[in-house]
Amino acid sequence: MLILFLIVLVDLIGFGIIIPLLPFYAEFFKASPDTVGILMATYSLTQFIAAPFLGRLSDRYGRRPILLFSLAGSSIAYVVMGFADSLWLLFLARAFGGFMAGNIGAAFAYVADITTTENRAKGMGLIGAAFGLGFIVGPAIGGILAGPDAATANYQLPAFAAAALSALSFLMALIMLKESLSDEVRQRNAALPKKRQWTLFVEGLTRPVLGSLILVTFLSTFVFAGMEATFAMWSERQYGWGPMQNGYLFAFVGIISAAIQGGIIGRLAKRFGERNLIVQGGLALAAGIALIPFSTELPVLIAAMVILAYGFSIINPSLNSLVSQNVGEDERGGMLGITRSASTMARVLGPTWAGYLFAIFGKDWPYFGGAIVMLIVVVLAIQLGRKNMQSAN
């Protein structure tokens, strides 16, 4: 588990480096706010396509080769980004990088392979903590390397730094990561009939509990991704911030996320249960994102980010834990890939939706809309608990 944590951490630091500067990078090529949203969504669109495919391959051939292949590809994608001299090449780099990022289903399946039902939420939280830590270090590094002024920012250096970190993550996996899936399970999975990606989607969505979990995953990520895609533009108009200031703020969010997912999520899950944590997280995320438009002063914005980070940090590991508990060993990678695809499709539609709200109605509307969606998530999560109780009876 520690080795996988370190591999994901290093890779996510590289990803985090790009987050605070990508909107400014796109605007450097004269992109409008809605085009920025589409650029952010492109990465997730190709990840959506790749996640079930790579997850299913990991069920058949093992988690390790899929992780190695995708980490090498991520490094190449960042190199292309560093050399981008036009908007279309930036889109190409993000599309290829997103496809390689489809490996996350295999990473979560690796966790499920080596944990028990009792400690799975804690294991999923540990990988979530790697995400959080990646967003602590990554955005701060990206902001420092790019500089404080969007007009004179260095966009190439952060991209090359991200490429180097993905290459380091590849080497760590090559040398230290052992396969988690036994030969017996891989052979049994390889003998099963191959299913088309859309067949897997239909199977996942039509199972009562699993389908609800996938829908909640989609909606909560939809809201959070819309915030990520538009916040740099919002803060530039609200406070006059550039990449560095946004990098520090995202790092602050990462600290909170890492502390929750790496430290207390296991205890919270044992005390409240994963379903109750999803309800709590939905309410917190709704409150935090609704507070952003009213953050005329920095302390109010920090409070909003604390509430928002808490909400998203307890929803994700709780959802992944419940999904893994509702699928069989022979389909774990594929179904976690489906769940990840729902999340990545949300990262396609969320930024696009938020970008259009920003461009048409103004900078505050992505957050008003996001709060409304999160209230829908809370209702769905409450119904999920009732549905599970009814099925148990």
C-alpha positions as CSV (number, residue, x, y, z in Angstrom):
1,M,0.0,0.0,0.0
2,L,2.8,2.4,0.9
3,I,4.5,1.9,-2.5
4,L,1.2,2.6,-4.4
5,F,0.6,5.6,-2.2
6,L,4.0,7.0,-3.2
7,I,3.5,6.3,-6.9
8,V,0.1,8.0,-7.0
9,L,1.4,10.9,-4.9
10,V,4.3,11.6,-7.2
11,D,2.1,11.4,-10.3
12,L,-0.5,13.6,-8.7
13,I,2.0,16.2,-7.8
14,G,2.8,16.4,-11.5
15,F,-0.9,16.7,-12.3
16,G,-1.4,19.3,-9.6
17,I,1.4,21.5,-11.0
18,I,-0.8,22.1,-14.1
19,I,-4.1,22.9,-12.3
20,P,-3.6,26.6,-11.3
21,L,-2.0,27.7,-14.6
22,L,-4.0,25.8,-17.3
23,P,-6.8,28.4,-17.6
24,F,-4.1,31.2,-17.9
25,Y,-2.2,29.0,-20.5
26,A,-5.4,28.7,-22.6
27,E,-6.1,32.4,-22.3
28,F,-2.5,33.1,-23.4
29,F,-3.7,31.5,-26.7
30,K,-6.7,33.9,-26.7
31,A,-9.2,31.3,-25.4
32,S,-12.6,32.5,-24.1
33,P,-13.9,31.4,-20.7
34,D,-16.2,28.8,-22.3
35,T,-13.3,27.5,-24.4
36,V,-11.2,27.2,-21.2
37,G,-14.0,25.0,-19.8
38,I,-13.9,22.8,-22.8
39,L,-10.1,22.5,-22.5
40,M,-10.5,21.4,-18.9
41,A,-13.2,19.0,-20.0
42,T,-11.1,17.4,-22.8
43,Y,-8.7,15.7,-20.4
44,S,-11.7,14.2,-18.6
45,L,-13.4,13.1,-21.8
46,T,-10.5,10.9,-22.9
47,Q,-10.1,9.7,-19.3
48,F,-13.8,8.7,-19.4
49,I,-13.2,6.7,-22.5
50,A,-10.1,5.0,-21.2
51,A,-11.0,4.2,-17.5
52,P,-13.3,1.2,-18.0
53,F,-11.1,-0.1,-20.9
54,L,-7.9,0.1,-18.8
55,G,-9.7,-1.2,-15.7
56,R,-11.0,-4.2,-17.5
57,L,-7.5,-4.9,-19.0
58,S,-6.1,-4.8,-15.4
59,D,-8.6,-7.5,-14.4
60,R,-7.3,-9.7,-17.2
61,Y,-3.6,-8.9,-17.3
62,G,-2.8,-7.4,-13.9
63,R,-2.7,-4.0,-12.3
64,R,1.0,-3.4,-12.6
65,P,1.4,-3.5,-16.5
66,I,-1.5,-1.1,-16.9
67,L,-0.1,1.3,-14.4
68,L,3.4,1.2,-16.0
69,F,2.0,1.9,-19.5
70,S,-0.2,4.8,-18.4
71,L,2.5,6.5,-16.3
72,A,4.9,6.4,-19.2
73,G,2.2,7.9,-21.4
74,S,1.5,10.7,-18.9
75,S,5.1,11.8,-19.0
76,I,5.0,12.1,-22.8
77,A,1.7,14.1,-22.6
78,Y,3.3,16.7,-20.3
79,V,6.3,17.0,-22.7
80,V,4.0,17.8,-25.6
81,M,2.2,20.4,-23.4
82,G,5.6,22.0,-22.7
83,F,6.3,22.4,-26.4
84,A,2.7,23.6,-27.2
85,D,2.8,26.7,-29.4
86,S,-0.9,26.8,-30.2
87,L,-4.3,26.1,-28.6
88,W,-4.9,23.0,-30.7
89,L,-1.6,21.4,-29.6
90,L,-2.6,22.2,-26.0
91,F,-5.9,20.4,-26.6
92,L,-4.0,17.5,-28.1
93,A,-1.7,17.2,-25.1
94,R,-4.6,17.3,-22.6
95,A,-6.5,14.7,-24.6
96,F,-3.6,12.2,-24.6
97,G,-2.8,12.9,-21.0
98,G,-6.5,12.2,-20.1
99,F,-6.4,8.8,-21.8
100,M,-3.4,7.9,-19.8
101,A,-5.1,9.1,-16.6
102,G,-7.7,6.3,-17.1
103,N,-5.3,4.2,-15.0
104,I,-7.0,5.4,-11.8
105,G,-9.6,2.6,-11.9
106,A,-6.7,0.1,-11.8
107,A,-5.1,2.0,-8.9
108,F,-8.3,1.8,-6.9
109,A,-8.7,-1.9,-7.9
110,Y,-5.2,-2.5,-6.5
111,V,-6.3,-1.1,-3.2
112,A,-9.4,-3.3,-3.2
113,D,-7.2,-6.3,-3.9
114,I,-5.1,-5.8,-0.9
115,T,-7.6,-4.7,1.7
116,T,-10.6,-6.3,3.5
117,T,-14.1,-5.0,3.6
118,E,-13.5,-3.6,7.1
119,N,-10.5,-1.4,6.2
120,R,-11.4,-0.6,2.6
121,A,-12.6,2.9,3.3
122,K,-9.3,3.6,5.0
123,G,-7.4,2.2,2.1
124,M,-9.4,4.2,-0.4
125,G,-8.9,7.2,1.8
126,L,-5.1,6.7,1.7
127,I,-5.1,6.9,-2.0
128,G,-7.4,9.9,-1.7
129,A,-4.8,11.4,0.6
130,A,-2.2,11.0,-2.1
131,F,-4.5,13.1,-4.3
132,G,-4.8,15.7,-1.5
133,L,-1.0,15.8,-1.0
134,G,-0.5,16.1,-4.7
135,F,-2.7,19.1,-4.7
136,I,-0.7,20.6,-1.8
137,V,2.7,20.3,-3.4
138,G,1.7,20.4,-7.1
139,P,-0.2,23.7,-7.3
140,A,2.4,25.4,-5.1
141,I,5.2,24.2,-7.3
142,G,3.3,25.1,-10.5
143,G,2.5,28.6,-9.2
144,I,6.1,29.3,-8.2
145,L,7.5,28.0,-11.5
146,A,4.9,30.0,-13.6
147,G,5.2,33.2,-11.6
148,P,2.6,35.6,-10.0
149,D,1.7,37.6,-13.1
150,A,-0.5,35.9,-15.7
151,A,0.8,38.2,-18.4
152,T,4.4,37.1,-18.0
153,A,3.9,33.5,-16.7
154,N,6.3,30.7,-17.7
155,Y,4.0,27.9,-18.9
156,Q,6.7,25.6,-20.2
157,L,8.7,25.0,-17.1
158,P,5.8,23.6,-15.0
159,A,4.8,21.2,-17.8
160,F,8.4,19.8,-18.0
161,A,8.5,19.5,-14.2
162,A,5.2,17.5,-14.4
163,A,6.7,15.3,-17.1
164,A,9.8,14.6,-14.9
165,L,7.6,13.6,-11.9
166,S,5.5,11.2,-14.0
167,A,8.7,9.6,-15.3
168,L,9.9,9.3,-11.7
169,S,6.6,7.7,-10.8
170,F,7.0,5.2,-13.7
171,L,10.5,4.2,-12.4
172,M,9.2,3.7,-8.9
173,A,6.4,1.4,-10.2
174,L,8.9,-0.5,-12.4
175,I,11.3,-1.1,-9.6
176,M,9.1,-1.4,-6.4
177,L,5.5,-2.2,-7.3
178,K,4.4,-5.9,-7.1
179,E,1.4,-7.3,-8.8
180,S,-1.7,-7.4,-6.5
181,L,-3.8,-9.8,-8.6
182,S,-2.9,-13.5,-8.4
183,D,-2.2,-15.6,-11.5
184,E,-5.3,-17.7,-10.7
185,V,-7.6,-14.7,-10.7
186,R,-6.1,-13.2,-13.9
187,Q,-6.4,-16.5,-15.7
188,R,-10.0,-16.9,-14.6
189,N,-10.8,-13.3,-15.7
190,A,-9.0,-13.8,-19.0
191,A,-11.2,-16.9,-19.7
192,L,-14.4,-14.8,-19.2
193,P,-16.2,-13.5,-22.2
194,K,-15.0,-10.0,-23.2
195,K,-17.6,-7.3,-22.7
196,R,-17.9,-4.1,-24.6
197,Q,-17.4,-0.9,-22.7
198,W,-21.1,0.1,-23.1
199,T,-22.2,-3.3,-21.9
200,L,-20.3,-2.7,-18.7
201,F,-21.8,0.8,-18.3
202,V,-25.4,-0.6,-18.7
203,E,-24.7,-3.4,-16.2
204,G,-23.3,-0.9,-13.6
205,L,-26.1,1.6,-14.1
206,T,-29.0,-0.9,-14.0
207,R,-27.9,-2.5,-10.6
208,P,-30.1,-0.6,-8.0
209,V,-27.4,0.3,-5.4
210,L,-24.5,0.4,-7.8
211,G,-26.3,2.6,-10.2
212,S,-27.2,5.1,-7.5
213,L,-23.6,5.2,-6.3
214,I,-22.4,5.9,-9.9
215,L,-25.0,8.7,-10.2
216,V,-23.9,10.3,-6.9
217,T,-20.3,10.0,-8.0
218,F,-21.1,11.8,-11.3
219,L,-23.0,14.7,-9.7
220,S,-20.6,15.5,-6.9
221,T,-17.6,15.4,-9.2
222,F,-19.6,17.5,-11.8
223,V,-19.9,20.3,-9.2
224,F,-16.3,20.1,-7.9
225,A,-14.9,20.1,-11.4
226,G,-16.9,23.1,-12.4
227,M,-15.4,25.0,-9.5
228,E,-11.9,23.9,-10.4
229,A,-12.2,25.0,-14.0
230,T,-13.6,28.5,-13.3
231,F,-12.0,29.4,-9.9
232,A,-8.8,30.9,-11.4
233,M,-10.8,33.1,-13.6
234,W,-13.1,34.1,-10.7
235,S,-10.3,34.9,-8.4
236,E,-8.5,37.0,-11.1
237,R,-11.6,39.1,-11.5
238,Q,-12.5,39.2,-7.8
239,Y,-9.0,39.7,-6.3
240,G,-6.6,40.2,-9.3
241,W,-4.9,36.9,-8.6
242,G,-2.5,35.1,-10.9
243,P,-1.2,31.4,-11.0
244,M,0.9,31.7,-7.8
245,Q,-1.9,32.9,-5.5
246,N,-4.3,30.3,-7.0
247,G,-1.6,27.7,-6.5
248,Y,-1.3,28.5,-2.8
249,L,-5.0,28.3,-2.3
250,F,-5.3,24.9,-4.0
251,A,-2.4,23.7,-1.9
252,F,-4.4,24.8,1.2
253,V,-7.4,22.8,0.0
254,G,-5.0,19.9,-0.6
255,I,-3.7,20.0,3.0
256,I,-7.3,19.7,4.3
257,S,-8.1,16.9,1.9
258,A,-5.0,14.9,2.8
259,A,-5.6,15.4,6.5
260,I,-9.1,14.0,6.2
261,Q,-8.5,11.2,3.7
262,G,-5.2,10.1,5.1
263,G,-5.9,10.6,8.8
264,I,-9.6,10.4,9.9
265,I,-11.7,8.9,7.1
266,G,-11.3,5.4,8.5
267,R,-12.6,6.4,11.9
268,L,-15.4,8.5,10.4
269,A,-16.5,5.5,8.3
270,K,-16.6,3.2,11.3
271,R,-18.5,5.7,13.4
272,F,-21.0,7.0,10.9
273,G,-20.9,4.5,8.0
274,E,-20.1,5.4,4.4
275,R,-23.7,6.3,3.4
276,N,-24.1,8.8,6.2
277,L,-20.7,10.3,5.2
278,I,-22.0,10.8,1.7
279,V,-25.0,12.8,3.0
280,Q,-22.6,14.9,5.3
281,G,-20.3,15.5,2.4
282,G,-23.0,16.6,0.1
283,L,-24.3,19.2,2.5
284,A,-20.8,20.5,3.2
285,L,-20.0,20.8,-0.5
286,A,-23.3,22.6,-1.2
287,A,-22.6,25.1,1.6
288,G,-19.0,25.7,0.7
289,I,-19.6,26.3,-3.0
290,A,-22.6,28.5,-2.3
291,L,-20.4,30.7,-0.1
292,I,-17.8,31.5,-2.8
293,P,-19.8,34.3,-4.5
294,F,-20.1,36.0,-1.1
295,S,-16.4,35.9,-0.4
296,T,-15.6,39.5,-0.8
297,E,-12.9,39.1,1.9
298,L,-10.2,36.5,2.1
299,P,-11.2,35.0,5.5
300,V,-14.7,34.2,4.1
301,L,-13.1,32.5,1.0
302,I,-10.9,30.4,3.2
303,A,-13.9,29.3,5.3
304,A,-15.7,28.4,2.1
305,M,-12.8,26.3,0.9
306,V,-12.5,24.5,4.2
307,I,-16.1,23.5,4.1
308,L,-15.9,22.6,0.4
309,A,-12.7,20.5,0.9
310,Y,-14.2,18.6,3.9
311,G,-17.3,17.7,1.8
312,F,-15.5,16.4,-1.2
313,S,-12.9,14.6,0.9
314,I,-15.4,12.4,2.7
315,I,-17.6,11.7,-0.4
316,N,-15.0,10.2,-2.6
317,P,-13.5,7.4,-0.5
318,S,-16.9,6.5,0.9
319,L,-18.3,6.1,-2.7
320,N,-15.3,4.0,-3.8
321,S,-15.5,1.8,-0.7
322,L,-19.2,1.1,-1.3
323,V,-18.7,0.4,-5.0
324,S,-16.0,-2.2,-4.2
325,Q,-18.3,-3.8,-1.7
326,N,-21.1,-4.2,-4.2
327,V,-19.1,-5.9,-7.0
328,G,-17.3,-9.3,-7.4
329,E,-13.6,-9.9,-7.5
330,D,-13.7,-10.8,-11.2
331,E,-15.2,-7.4,-12.2
332,R,-13.7,-5.1,-9.6
333,G,-11.3,-3.3,-11.9
334,G,-13.9,-2.9,-14.6
335,M,-16.6,-1.6,-12.3
336,L,-14.3,0.7,-10.5
337,G,-13.3,1.9,-13.9
338,I,-16.9,2.5,-14.8
339,T,-17.3,4.5,-11.6
340,R,-14.2,6.5,-12.5
341,S,-15.6,7.0,-15.9
342,A,-18.7,8.5,-14.4
343,S,-16.4,10.8,-12.4
344,T,-14.4,11.7,-15.5
345,M,-17.5,12.3,-17.6
346,A,-18.5,14.7,-14.9
347,R,-15.2,16.4,-15.4
348,V,-16.1,16.8,-19.1
349,L,-19.6,18.2,-18.5
350,G,-18.9,20.1,-15.3
351,P,-16.2,22.5,-16.6
352,T,-18.1,23.0,-19.8
353,W,-21.4,23.8,-18.0
354,A,-19.6,26.0,-15.5
355,G,-17.6,27.8,-18.3
356,Y,-20.8,28.6,-20.1
357,L,-22.5,29.9,-16.9
358,F,-19.5,32.0,-16.3
359,A,-19.4,33.4,-19.8
360,I,-23.2,34.0,-20.2
361,F,-24.5,34.9,-16.7
362,G,-21.4,36.0,-14.8
363,K,-18.6,34.8,-12.6
364,D,-20.8,33.8,-9.6
365,W,-23.3,31.6,-11.4
366,P,-21.2,28.4,-11.6
367,Y,-21.2,28.3,-7.8
368,F,-24.9,29.1,-7.4
369,G,-25.7,26.3,-9.8
370,G,-23.3,23.9,-8.2
371,A,-25.0,24.4,-4.8
372,I,-28.3,23.4,-6.2
373,V,-26.9,20.3,-7.8
374,M,-25.4,19.3,-4.5
375,L,-28.7,19.5,-2.8
376,I,-30.0,17.0,-5.3
377,V,-27.0,14.8,-4.4
378,V,-28.1,14.9,-0.7
379,V,-31.6,13.7,-1.6
380,L,-30.1,10.9,-3.7
381,A,-27.8,9.8,-0.9
382,I,-30.7,9.7,1.6
383,Q,-32.7,7.6,-0.8
384,L,-29.6,5.3,-1.3
385,G,-29.6,4.5,2.4
386,R,-33.4,3.7,2.3
387,K,-32.9,1.6,-0.8
388,N,-30.1,-0.4,0.9
389,M,-32.2,-0.9,4.0
390,Q,-35.1,-2.1,1.9
391,S,-33.0,-4.6,0.0
392,A,-31.5,-5.8,3.3
393,N,-35.0,-6.5,4.6
